[in-house]
Amino acid sequence: MDIKQATYLKSSALISQCPEHHCPEYAFIGRSNVGKSSLINMLTGNRKLAKTSATPGKTLLINHFEINGGKWYLVDLPGYGFAKRSKTERTKLEQMISGYILQRETLTNLFVLIDCRHAPQQIDLEFMQWLGESGIPFSIVFTKADKLSRQALQKSIDAYLNRLAQDWDPLPPHFITSAETRQGRDELLAYIDSINKEISQS
């Protein structure tokens, strides 16, 4: 599958403000500065589509992007675990994120982004546990693969999957990506395409 057209649609502070449609939505989430916007730009082939920033925690709204004329949508969700925000702001963001994840009927799959350089973080493990308990389909996307040597990357991914295996059987689907080298782009788009085809045939 190729993305021929990707257009910013709108930003919403509440789920009630999100666009009305009946097409599949694929949302991206992760801790602040994990590379969500960069990954979306890499997938769509448009470096300016999702706004990237060197400052963590810049995405504060639910951002919708229309793909191939509205056949499906990408959604950039705010990052979680950004400690520098006030408790009030963090609570508001958590409510926005959980509201979208639990109530958005068109959410087809949630991609949870993990920086491949880091050991498993409790906040990510607990978030994935919550998704599983809530019955939310999700996949794991390891980002920034270009920052490690091939050997170090494999060691880090293996360690992470071994930790996940303590809680998950089978393991959630996972992908290894780099916004810089475009690693994982074809695999991710093929995965989305296969789900879209399943939906259209059901």
TAPE-V601239 format. One record per helix or strand. SS is the DSSP state (hx for helix, st for strand). FROM is the first residue (numbers start at 1). LEN is the number of residues. Records with the same first field share a line. If there is no record, write none. Layout:
# TAPE-V601239
SS = FROM-LEN / FROM-LEN
This chain:
# TAPE-V601239
st = 6-7 / 24-8 / 62-6 / 72-5 / 80-1 / 107-9 / 138-6 / 174-3
hx = 15-3 / 36-9 / 87-17 / 122-13 / 145-3 / 150-15 / 185-17
